[in-house]
Amino acid sequence: MDRYAVIGYPVAHSKSPFIHAAFARQTGQKLSYEAVEIAPAALTETLQQMHAEPYAGLNVTLPHKVAVAALCEAVSERARLAGAVNTLVRTATGWSGDNTDGAGFVHDLQVNLGVAIAGKRVLLLGAGGAARGLIAPILAERPAELAVSNRNPWKPEELAEQFKALGPIVPRTHLSLKGDRYDLVINATSAGHANTMPRLPGQILAEGGVCYDLSYGASAEPFCAWARTQGAALQADGLGMLVEQAAAAFELWRGVRPHTAPVLAALRTPEPCGSGITHRLPPKPVHPNRIGQD
Ligand SMILES: NC(=O)c1ccc[n+]([C@@H]2O[C@H](COP(=O)([O-])OP(=O)(O)OC[C@H]3O[C@@H](n4cnc5c(N)ncnc54)[C@H](OP(=O)(O)O)[C@@H]3O)[C@@H](O)[C@H]2O)c1
């Protein structure tokens, strides 16, 4: 039986074991999947051990996404652009790194939620690892504008320079957004983990605008509360992105794309999104014997 795991520090909170166990049952794949906590100082040695054991593939979560990229024998173009790796595929001689976060976001937004990026004015809040992973897939969808705004004002400038071959990025600061209007506002900051959100001027969301927070659970509540005050036509948290990036990783490993809707519905049970955050996927009742019995 092929072995897989998510590595992080800490990692006990990770929903990846639940998600991949559900994917495996659904697709009839024989595999094991566990959560492995690795302290940063032990990362290099532990990755070598896990290759030797052998693990067939790994998911990578905080704080290892950037450090793991430097330990791969090869990385995909999207992982190189993101500067971070969230998926490792075992090769005979080492680890091949990829990043499915951006693809997971675009899939959740466009396919699950039915929100097109093309022709929209898009505002990306944050310039950390997650934001970097979103830039290339967003530009590929041809938005009318992609503005990046961050607390540290230099980072959007650097991103605009780094990604200029893929399309224009308008570097902004949060306060300089006053007077502008965006059709899609994406929160890719980690501010929600401190129960807060970036300080933004009022009325930057265009009529019919959509708000998407990469965080989920309680961490998504400050931004989603702000979205409600702005009259967002749709607000969504990042749970759909989490499931979609996992599905993309599963497909890299197993060559089969799992259905994500029942897994997302199971994650939202029994409290759909837990906080009144809306998600356009209809909540589907999930039989307790079908999913979530690991
Ligand atoms: N749903 C998913 O599948 C998924 C996948 C990946 C990440 N995420 C989520 O995305 C978020 C960002 O992750 P990351 O890996 O990009 O983290 P990161 O690399 O540490 O970057 C954090 C970003 O948040 C900003 N920030 C932090 N606290 C802030 C505050 N109080 N006010 C304003 N800005 C603040 C930082 O600004 P400065 O540059 O000024 O410090 C930086 O831009 C996290 O909540 C993470 O859980 C979700």
Ligand as a Chemical Component Dictionary entry (heavy atoms), coordinates in Angstrom:
data_LIG
# 
_chem_comp.id                   LIG 
_chem_comp.type                 NON-POLYMER 
_chem_comp.pdbx_formal_charge   0 
_chem_comp.three_letter_code    LIG 
# 
loop_
_chem_comp_atom.comp_id 
_chem_comp_atom.atom_id 
_chem_comp_atom.alt_atom_id 
_chem_comp_atom.type_symbol 
_chem_comp_atom.charge 
_chem_comp_atom.model_Cartn_x 
_chem_comp_atom.model_Cartn_y 
_chem_comp_atom.model_Cartn_z 
_chem_comp_atom.pdbx_ordinal 
LIG N1  N1  N 0  -7.333 27.605 1.748  1  
LIG C1  C1  C 0  -6.128 27.140 1.461  2  
LIG O1  O1  O 0  -5.977 26.058 0.866  3  
LIG C2  C2  C 0  -4.918 27.956 1.846  4  
LIG C3  C3  C 0  -3.671 27.658 1.266  5  
LIG C4  C4  C 0  -2.573 28.461 1.630  6  
LIG C5  C5  C 0  -2.730 29.498 2.537  7  
LIG N2  N2  N 1  -3.968 29.747 3.082  8  
LIG C6  C6  C 0  -4.152 30.848 4.046  9  
LIG O2  O2  O 0  -3.671 32.054 3.457  10 
LIG C7  C7  C 0  -3.224 32.946 4.468  11 
LIG C8  C8  C 0  -1.845 33.489 4.102  12 
LIG O3  O3  O 0  -0.904 32.426 4.149  13 
LIG P1  P1  P 0  0.628  32.661 3.688  14 
LIG O4  O4  O 0  1.238  31.316 3.573  15 
LIG O5  O5  O -1 0.693  33.579 2.516  16 
LIG O6  O6  O 0  1.250  33.442 4.957  17 
LIG P2  P2  P 0  2.561  34.359 4.959  18 
LIG O7  O7  O 0  3.503  33.973 3.879  19 
LIG O8  O8  O 0  3.027  34.361 6.372  20 
LIG O9  O9  O 0  2.019  35.847 4.584  21 
LIG C9  C9  C 0  1.176  36.536 5.459  22 
LIG C10 C10 C 0  0.597  37.772 4.780  23 
LIG O10 O10 O 0  -0.397 38.341 5.657  24 
LIG C11 C11 C 0  -0.062 39.702 5.935  25 
LIG N3  N3  N 0  -0.513 39.996 7.299  26 
LIG C12 C12 C 0  -0.284 39.251 8.410  27 
LIG N4  N4  N 0  -0.884 39.823 9.481  28 
LIG C13 C13 C 0  -1.484 40.949 9.029  29 
LIG C14 C14 C 0  -2.259 41.956 9.661  30 
LIG N5  N5  N 0  -2.529 41.940 10.978 31 
LIG N6  N6  N 0  -2.749 42.971 8.897  32 
LIG C15 C15 C 0  -2.480 42.998 7.575  33 
LIG N7  N7  N 0  -1.749 42.070 6.918  34 
LIG C16 C16 C 0  -1.253 41.052 7.656  35 
LIG C17 C17 C 0  1.432  39.797 5.745  36 
LIG O11 O11 O 0  1.781  41.134 5.506  37 
LIG P3  P3  P 0  3.314  41.657 5.695  38 
LIG O12 O12 O 0  4.043  41.276 4.452  39 
LIG O13 O13 O 0  3.170  43.129 5.844  40 
LIG O14 O14 O 0  3.853  40.973 6.931  41 
LIG C18 C18 C 0  1.613  38.875 4.513  42 
LIG O15 O15 O 0  1.257  39.553 3.335  43 
LIG C19 C19 C 0  -3.271 32.140 5.778  44 
LIG O16 O16 O 0  -4.440 32.510 6.483  45 
LIG C20 C20 C 0  -3.348 30.703 5.322  46 
LIG O17 O17 O 0  -4.003 29.886 6.271  47 
LIG C21 C21 C 0  -5.052 29.001 2.747  48 
# 
loop_
_chem_comp_bond.comp_id 
_chem_comp_bond.atom_id_1 
_chem_comp_bond.atom_id_2 
_chem_comp_bond.value_order 
_chem_comp_bond.pdbx_ordinal 
LIG N1  C1  SING 1  
LIG C1  O1  DOUB 2  
LIG C1  C2  SING 3  
LIG C2  C3  SING 4  
LIG C2  C21 DOUB 5  
LIG C3  C4  DOUB 6  
LIG C4  C5  SING 7  
LIG C5  N2  DOUB 8  
LIG N2  C6  SING 9  
LIG N2  C21 SING 10 
LIG C6  O2  SING 11 
LIG C6  C20 SING 12 
LIG O2  C7  SING 13 
LIG C7  C8  SING 14 
LIG C7  C19 SING 15 
LIG C8  O3  SING 16 
LIG O3  P1  SING 17 
LIG P1  O4  DOUB 18 
LIG P1  O5  SING 19 
LIG P1  O6  SING 20 
LIG O6  P2  SING 21 
LIG P2  O7  DOUB 22 
LIG P2  O8  SING 23 
LIG P2  O9  SING 24 
LIG O9  C9  SING 25 
LIG C9  C10 SING 26 
LIG C10 O10 SING 27 
LIG C10 C18 SING 28 
LIG O10 C11 SING 29 
LIG C11 N3  SING 30 
LIG C11 C17 SING 31 
LIG N3  C12 SING 32 
LIG N3  C16 SING 33 
LIG C12 N4  DOUB 34 
LIG N4  C13 SING 35 
LIG C13 C14 SING 36 
LIG C13 C16 DOUB 37 
LIG C14 N5  SING 38 
LIG C14 N6  DOUB 39 
LIG N6  C15 SING 40 
LIG C15 N7  DOUB 41 
LIG N7  C16 SING 42 
LIG C17 O11 SING 43 
LIG C17 C18 SING 44 
LIG O11 P3  SING 45 
LIG P3  O12 DOUB 46 
LIG P3  O13 SING 47 
LIG P3  O14 SING 48 
LIG C18 O15 SING 49 
LIG C19 O16 SING 50 
LIG C19 C20 SING 51 
LIG C20 O17 SING 52 
# 
